[in-house]
Amino acid sequence: MTKSLLRSPNAVRYESSRVVESAALPGVRFTVRRMSYGRRSELIARMRDLMRRAEFHEASPALDGKAEASLLAMDVDKLYLEWGLAQVDGIEIDGLPATAASLIASGPEELCREIAQTIKAECGLDEEERKN
């Protein structure tokens, strides 16, 4: 019996990323990585310290605690972008094709927020689950 090198016509096809058309900036497309077992473990490990610090500062009644909590929430979104954005097309930043790093550093904030929200949704967690 010989094994065929051809794929089974019934094989499950899975794409590890998906392309999204931006609602914030028409003509821009971004590719986000889909969740996997290994990627979830990596994300949780990277977020653990940020989430602990955010919870501590959210509980503070002081104004500087609230400001710190806000900054940490932005750091969480930045981490999502770094972790989950595979590619962005249809936008140049300062004359160069956008990357995750250039988008975070110098790109339009509304696009960053849209991509972060898309990545969070791809992770399968709602806002309350992300807090826990």
N, C-alpha and C positions, 0 to 999 in steps of 0.2 A: 504494500500500500504506500503510495507516494503522497506527500503532503503538497497541497497546492499553494503556490506563492500568491495567488490572487486573493483579494479580500472577499469575505463572505458578503453576498448581497444583502444579508440581514443584519450586518454589523451595526452597532449603535455608533452614530457619529456625534462627537462631542467637540465643541470649540472651546478652548480655554480662555478666550477673550471675546468681547463683542464690541461692535462699532455703534456709536450713538451720534445722532445729528444734534448739534447744540440748539437749544431753544433760545438761549441768551444771545448768541451770536450766529445768526443764520449764515450758512456756508462753512462753518467750522464743524469738523467731525473729530471725535476723540474715541480712542480704543481703551476700554477698561478690562482689566483682568477679572476673570470669574473666580469665585471662591472654590477652593479645593481643600482637602484635609490638611495638606502641608502648608498651604498659604494661610489657612485660618490659624494654625498653630504659630506661624511666624508673626502674624498680625497681633495676636493676643500677647505674645512675648514682647513685642515692640511697644505695645500700648499700656502695659501693666503699670509702669511707673507714672506715666502721664495721667492716667485715670485716677490713681491714688492721690496725686497732688491736686487734681481738679476737684475731687470730692472734698478734700480738706479745705480748700479755699472757698468753695461754694458755701460751706457751712459758716464761714466767718461773716459776722455782721459789719465788720470794718470795710470802708470803701476800698482800701488797698487790697483787701482779700477778694472783693468782687472784681477788681481790675485784673488781678492775677488769675482768677478763674476764667475771665474772658480771654486772656492771653493764652491760657492752657487749652481752651476750646479751639482757638485758632491753631495751636500746635497739633492738636489731634487731627484737625482737617488737613493740615500740611502733611502729617504722617500718612493719612489716607491717600492723598495725592501722590506722594512719593512711592507708596506701596502698590497702588492700584492702577495708576495711569500708565498705560503701555506706550501710547502714541497720541499725538494731536496733529491734525492736518487742517489746512485752510486758514492758517494764521501765522504771520511773521511778527516777531518782536524785535524791534530795533534793527530791522532788515534781515534777520536770520530766522530760519524755520524754528518754530516754538518747540521746546522740550518741556518735560515736567519741571526741571529746575528753573528754566527761564520763565515759565508761566508763573511759578510760585514767586519768583523774585521780582518780575517786572510786568507780568501780564494783567489782563483785566480781572478785577476782583470778582465780578459777577460770573465769569466763566469758571474761575477756580471754585467758587461756591457750588455752581451747577455740577461740576465734575465730582467734587467731594460728595455731594448728595447722591449722585448716581452710583458712586462706588459703595457708599454705605448701604444703599438699596440692594446692590448686587450681593452684599454680604448677608442679606436676609435678616437684618436686625432693624427693628423699629427704634424710634428715639428712646423709649423707656428701656428697652433691652440694652442699648449701647451704654446707658448710664450705669447699669448693674454689672 
